[in-house]
Amino acid sequence: MRVLPPHKYAKLVNDLLDTVIIYQGTQQLRAQISKTLSNYVQPEPEKAKNDGNGKQPGAL
């Protein structure tokens, strides 16, 4: 697990709270939370799934 310094963590929480207040009750809320969160962290890249024959999808 990655750890943020306390001041960045506090800023993230405040930014998320502001985002929720602005977008509460809208269909944009999830996307805006993701956008705000991406300013601080990035998701781990997804691993390519095996298609069952030992090859990666799209591999020749």
ABEGO torsion letter per residue (X at the ends): XBBBBAAAAAAAAAAAAAAAAAABGBAAAAAAAAAAAAAABBBBBBBBBBAGAGBBBGBX
